Amino acid sequence: MSLPADTSSIRRRLLALLLIPTAAIAGVTTYGDYRAASSLFEAGYDQELLDAALAIASNIESRSAGERPAIGSSSRSRRGRPAIDSATSSLR
């Protein structure tokens, strides 16, 4: 039983008509998911940097003019780590 010559051609065309759009849709949605996830991670990273900068800035003591600013002695917690606001410490 041999298949007619047109059968393989129809199968190839049908396969191409199904796979090419499916691959294109998968590529577009994958890129969209990547962009959405990376923007969330970037926003979280930026927020962590901001929290750290604010924690450091809140512990800097200003001395008289001409002297270098110093980190205050109250900036250490019980474990020897810099004091961080409650919102940031609850994330850890």
MDAnalysis code that builds the backbone (N, CA, C; Angstrom):
import MDAnalysis as mda
import numpy as np

u = mda.Universe.empty(276, n_residues=92, atom_resindex=np.repeat(np.arange(92), 3), trajectory=True)
u.add_TopologyAttr("name", ["N", "CA", "C"] * 92)
u.add_TopologyAttr("resid", np.arange(1, 93))
u.add_TopologyAttr("resname", ["MET", "SER", "LEU", "PRO", "ALA", "ASP", "THR", "SER", "SER", "ILE", "ARG", "ARG", "ARG", "LEU", "LEU", "ALA", "LEU", "LEU", "LEU", "ILE", "PRO", "THR", "ALA", "ALA", "ILE", "ALA", "GLY", "VAL", "THR", "THR", "TYR", "GLY", "ASP", "TYR", "ARG", "ALA", "ALA", "SER", "SER", "LEU", "PHE", "GLU", "ALA", "GLY", "TYR", "ASP", "GLN", "GLU", "LEU", "LEU", "ASP", "ALA", "ALA", "LEU", "ALA", "ILE", "ALA", "SER", "ASN", "ILE", "GLU", "SER", "ARG", "SER", "ALA", "GLY", "GLU", "ARG", "PRO", "ALA", "ILE", "GLY", "SER", "SER", "SER", "ARG", "SER", "ARG", "ARG", "GLY", "ARG", "PRO", "ALA", "ILE", "ASP", "SER", "ALA", "THR", "SER", "SER", "LEU", "ARG"])
u.atoms.positions = np.array([
    [0.812, -1.170, 0.000],
    [0.000, 0.000, 0.000],
    [0.866, 1.248, 0.000],
    [0.922, 1.830, -1.063],
    [1.707, 3.067, -1.140],
    [0.765, 4.269, -1.065],
    [1.280, 5.309, -0.443],
    [0.487, 6.533, -0.306],
    [0.581, 7.346, -1.587],
    [-0.481, 8.022, -1.930],
    [-0.402, 8.894, -3.110],
    [0.640, 9.994, -2.890],
    [1.155, 10.545, -3.910],
    [2.215, 11.552, -3.841],
    [1.736, 12.834, -3.175],
    [0.464, 13.144, -3.304],
    [-0.067, 14.385, -2.726],
    [-0.198, 14.327, -1.203],
    [-0.244, 13.117, -0.620],
    [-0.463, 12.981, 0.815],
    [0.668, 13.602, 1.616],
    [1.906, 13.317, 1.275],
    [3.020, 13.872, 2.025],
    [3.098, 15.382, 1.849],
    [2.736, 15.872, 0.715],
    [2.756, 17.298, 0.475],
    [1.685, 18.000, 1.327],
    [0.517, 17.398, 1.428],
    [-0.547, 17.971, 2.250],
    [-0.143, 17.932, 3.718],
    [0.461, 16.852, 4.141],
    [0.925, 16.744, 5.527],
    [1.972, 17.798, 5.831],
    [2.892, 18.004, 4.930],
    [3.930, 19.009, 5.143],
    [3.337, 20.414, 5.219],
    [2.409, 20.708, 4.326],
    [1.791, 22.025, 4.351],
    [0.988, 22.238, 5.629],
    [0.249, 21.229, 6.054],
    [-0.537, 21.334, 7.279],
    [0.376, 21.495, 8.491],
    [1.447, 20.733, 8.527],
    [2.408, 20.853, 9.618],
    [3.027, 22.247, 9.658],
    [3.394, 22.771, 8.516],
    [3.963, 24.120, 8.449],
    [2.933, 25.165, 8.856],
    [1.691, 24.990, 8.420],
    [0.640, 25.951, 8.772],
    [0.332, 25.945, 10.265],
    [0.581, 24.834, 10.927],
    [0.327, 24.762, 12.364],
    [1.548, 25.134, 13.193],
    [2.717, 24.679, 12.804],
    [3.913, 24.892, 13.621],
    [4.469, 26.310, 13.560],
    [4.457, 26.909, 12.400],
    [5.046, 28.250, 12.264],
    [4.286, 29.275, 13.106],
    [2.961, 29.377, 13.021],
    [2.267, 30.336, 13.899],
    [2.368, 29.972, 15.382],
    [2.348, 28.678, 15.682],
    [2.475, 28.253, 17.072],
    [3.834, 28.659, 17.640],
    [4.878, 28.476, 16.885],
    [6.214, 28.880, 17.330],
    [6.312, 30.394, 17.473],
    [5.696, 31.126, 16.559],
    [5.719, 32.587, 16.646],
    [4.967, 33.073, 17.885],
    [3.815, 32.504, 18.157],
    [3.040, 32.881, 19.341],
    [3.811, 32.530, 20.612],
    [4.427, 31.364, 20.643],
    [5.212, 30.958, 21.812],
    [6.392, 31.916, 22.027],
    [7.029, 32.333, 20.959],
    [8.139, 33.272, 21.081],
    [7.694, 34.628, 21.611],
    [6.581, 35.132, 21.113],
    [6.081, 36.434, 21.561],
    [5.667, 36.380, 23.025],
    [4.958, 35.337, 23.429],
    [4.526, 35.239, 24.826],
    [5.705, 35.018, 25.766],
    [6.707, 34.272, 25.326],
    [7.900, 34.076, 26.148],
    [8.619, 35.401, 26.362],
    [8.742, 36.197, 25.331],
    [9.372, 37.507, 25.453],
    [8.564, 38.410, 26.388],
    [7.243, 38.378, 26.270],
    [6.397, 39.169, 27.153],
    [6.538, 38.757, 28.608],
    [6.589, 37.457, 28.851],
    [6.790, 36.970, 30.219],
    [8.154, 37.389, 30.760],
    [9.163, 37.333, 29.925],
    [10.505, 37.752, 30.332],
    [10.518, 39.222, 30.727],
    [9.895, 40.077, 29.900],
    [9.867, 41.514, 30.193],
    [9.104, 41.795, 31.483],
    [7.988, 41.099, 31.693],
    [7.198, 41.317, 32.904],
    [7.979, 40.893, 34.143],
    [8.627, 39.742, 34.077],
    [9.391, 39.243, 35.225],
    [10.608, 40.121, 35.502],
    [11.307, 40.540, 34.462],
    [12.504, 41.354, 34.687],
    [12.142, 42.726, 35.247],
    [11.006, 43.280, 34.848],
    [10.628, 44.588, 35.408],
    [10.278, 44.455, 36.888],
    [9.660, 43.337, 37.284],
    [9.370, 43.118, 38.698],
    [10.655, 42.976, 39.510],
    [11.608, 42.209, 38.994],
    [12.871, 42.017, 39.706],
    [13.658, 43.323, 39.792],
    [13.644, 44.096, 38.720],
    [14.357, 45.372, 38.739],
    [13.730, 46.328, 39.754],
    [12.403, 46.347, 39.826],
    [11.734, 47.219, 40.793],
    [12.056, 46.790, 42.222],
    [12.071, 45.500, 42.475],
    [12.426, 45.003, 43.806],
    [13.859, 45.313, 44.163],
    [14.753, 45.160, 43.213],
    [16.163, 45.459, 43.445],
    [16.354, 46.954, 43.719],
    [15.691, 47.784, 42.932],
    [15.780, 49.228, 43.145],
    [15.244, 49.613, 44.525],
    [14.157, 48.974, 44.952],
    [13.595, 49.274, 46.267],
    [14.553, 48.871, 47.381],
    [15.226, 47.730, 47.230],
    [16.210, 47.302, 48.231],
    [17.381, 48.274, 48.302],
    [17.842, 48.753, 47.159],
    [18.921, 49.742, 47.155],
    [18.473, 51.039, 47.819],
    [17.246, 51.457, 47.543],
    [16.726, 52.665, 48.159],
    [16.609, 52.510, 49.669],
    [16.113, 51.358, 50.116],
    [15.998, 51.114, 51.554],
    [17.359, 51.141, 52.236],
    [18.346, 50.534, 51.607],
    [19.692, 50.532, 52.184],
    [20.266, 51.940, 52.230],
    [20.077, 52.705, 51.169],
    [20.590, 54.073, 51.140],
    [19.914, 54.933, 52.200],
    [18.612, 54.766, 52.370],
    [17.903, 55.540, 53.392],
    [18.328, 55.136, 54.798],
    [18.573, 53.847, 55.006],
    [19.033, 53.388, 56.314],
    [20.406, 53.957, 56.628],
    [21.284, 53.982, 55.656],
    [22.616, 54.549, 55.859],
    [22.513, 56.057, 56.083],
    [21.698, 56.733, 55.269],
    [21.571, 58.186, 55.382],
    [20.970, 58.602, 56.725],
    [20.080, 57.784, 57.267],
    [19.461, 58.151, 58.541],
    [20.431, 58.011, 59.707],
    [21.535, 57.315, 59.520],
    [22.497, 57.100, 60.596],
    [23.752, 57.955, 60.478],
    [23.781, 58.854, 59.529],
    [24.947, 59.727, 59.373],
    [24.762, 60.945, 60.264],
    [25.780, 61.230, 61.040],
    [25.754, 62.389, 61.931],
    [26.594, 63.503, 61.346],
    [26.041, 64.684, 61.381],
    [26.749, 65.841, 60.869],
    [27.526, 66.495, 62.007],
    [28.775, 66.782, 61.751],
    [29.607, 67.472, 62.732],
    [29.729, 68.926, 62.315],
    [30.659, 69.616, 62.876],
    [30.827, 71.033, 62.521],
    [31.330, 71.154, 61.086],
    [31.237, 72.343, 60.566],
    [31.634, 72.593, 59.180],
    [33.095, 72.252, 58.968],
    [33.396, 71.636, 57.869],
    [34.772, 71.304, 57.532],
    [35.172, 69.898, 57.941],
    [34.460, 69.272, 58.869],
    [34.779, 67.906, 59.280],
    [33.966, 66.914, 58.456],
    [34.490, 65.734, 58.365],
    [33.803, 64.693, 57.611],
    [32.641, 64.150, 58.425],
    [31.521, 63.853, 57.783],
    [30.405, 63.250, 58.507],
    [30.775, 61.852, 58.991],
    [30.147, 61.426, 60.073],
    [30.439, 60.104, 60.629],
    [29.147, 59.338, 60.835],
    [29.262, 58.036, 60.829],
    [28.109, 57.195, 61.118],
    [27.942, 57.157, 62.622],
    [26.712, 57.405, 63.071],
    [26.442, 57.477, 64.502],
    [26.642, 56.153, 65.197],
    [26.903, 56.214, 66.499],
    [27.130, 55.004, 67.279],
    [25.847, 54.226, 67.499],
    [24.694, 54.853, 67.309],
    [23.417, 54.159, 67.481],
    [23.022, 53.384, 66.237],
    [23.899, 53.314, 65.252],
    [23.555, 52.650, 64.005],
    [23.762, 51.144, 64.052],
    [24.205, 50.612, 65.166],
    [24.424, 49.178, 65.290],
    [23.298, 48.538, 66.080],
    [22.823, 47.430, 65.600],
    [21.795, 46.694, 66.325],
    [22.462, 45.743, 67.306],
    [21.686, 44.916, 67.931],
    [22.245, 43.995, 68.935],
    [23.230, 43.000, 68.331],
    [23.012, 42.630, 67.086],
    [23.878, 41.633, 66.456],
    [25.067, 42.251, 65.738],
    [25.249, 43.539, 65.832],
    [26.384, 44.174, 65.184],
    [26.123, 44.576, 63.755],
    [24.904, 44.399, 63.286],
    [24.560, 44.799, 61.933],
    [23.990, 46.209, 61.953],
    [24.079, 46.925, 60.833],
    [23.472, 48.246, 60.787],
    [21.971, 48.159, 61.022],
    [21.427, 49.117, 61.728],
    [19.993, 49.146, 61.985],
    [19.252, 49.418, 60.679],
    [18.200, 48.666, 60.447],
    [17.407, 48.792, 59.233],
    [15.959, 48.991, 59.650],
    [15.216, 49.759, 58.879],
    [13.832, 49.993, 59.261],
    [13.036, 48.687, 59.255],
    [11.900, 48.688, 59.932],
    [11.135, 47.453, 60.136],
    [10.617, 46.869, 58.838],
    [10.321, 47.677, 57.843],
    [9.804, 47.145, 56.577],
    [10.849, 46.296, 55.867],
    [12.084, 46.744, 55.876],
    [13.131, 45.981, 55.210],
    [13.498, 44.736, 56.001],
    [13.551, 44.842, 57.322],
    [13.936, 43.682, 58.112],
    [12.874, 42.595, 58.103],
    [11.621, 42.946, 57.858],
    [10.586, 41.924, 57.789],
    [10.660, 41.120, 56.500],
    [11.342, 41.648, 55.475],
    [11.483, 40.926, 54.209],
    [12.509, 39.813, 54.293],
    [13.392, 39.861, 55.259],
    [14.472, 38.878, 55.340],
    [14.081, 37.661, 56.073],
])
